Amino acid sequence: MKRYNRDLRIAGGKLQTAKAVTRIRRARDFGLLSTREVILKQSQRLDHLAHEYLGNSRLWWVLAALSDIGWGMQLPAGTIIIVPNEMGPIQAIVG
């Protein structure tokens, strides 16, 4: 869990990952988050997408949570990844 505590963009570095994942998934299920779908290409990983779309590769777990993926960063091409349109609502949910 220590690797998540270093991410100051989420909850001031006080993130409890399991609870955060549950909150993010509930918000998604209730339509509280604006998201888009991205289809994973060959050799892309979640940390690469997190860097591209969220500006921080360490936020790969947010994409995993939204996409109902376990903790693997490398997935097969064609996997649909759910990406939040903005991080503000995610920070409010997790905080």
N, C-alpha and C positions, 0 to 999 in steps of 0.2 A: 504494500500500500504506500510506501514512502515515495514512490515515483509520482503519485498523484498529489501528494502534499506539496510538492515543489511548484505546482502550476498555480501561480498567483492570479491568473485570469478567471479562475473559478473559485468562488467562496473564500477569497483571501488565503488560499492555500490550506483550507480546513475541510477539504472535501472528504466525505465518506462515500466511496465509490458505489457500493451496493445500493445504498439508499438513493444516491443520485440517479443511478440507472433506472430504478423503479419510478422515481418522480418524472424523469424524462419520458419514459414509455407511457405513463399515464397521461401526461400532457399531450403527447402525440395522439393517443387513442381518443382523447376528448376533443381533438381539433384545436388545441390551444397554441400550437406552434405552426408557423408558416414554413413549409419545407418544399424541397424539390427532389426529384429522383435523378441519380447519376448512374449510368451503367459502367461498371468497372471494365477497364480495358486490360489487355494482356500486360502483365508485369507491374500493374498498379497495385499499391497497397493502401490501407486505410490511413496510415500516417502521411503518405504523400497527398491523398485527397484532403486530409485535415489541414495540411499546410496550404494547399491551393485554395480551398474554400473558406477556411476559418482563420488562416494566418498563423497557425501554431500546430505543428505536427504532433505535439503531445496531447492534443484533443481528439485523437483518433477514436478513443473510447466513446465519445459523444456520437460519432457516426455509427459505431458498433451498437450502441444502445438504441438509437433511432431505427436501425435496420434489423433489429433482432438477431444480431450476430454475436457469437461468443467472443472470446478474447483473442482470436487469431487475426493478425494484421494482413496476412497474405491469403487472398481468396481467388477463386477461379474467375476468369474473364466472363462477363455477362451477368455477374451478380449485381442486383439492384441495390444501390446505396442511397439511403435517405439523408439529405443534407439540410440543416436548418438555414433559412435565408438570412437570419441574423442571430447573434449570440446573446443579445440582451435578454430575451425571454428564457434562454437556457440558464443564464447566470441567476436570474430571479428565481427560477424553480429550484436550482441546486443550493443557492445561498440560504 
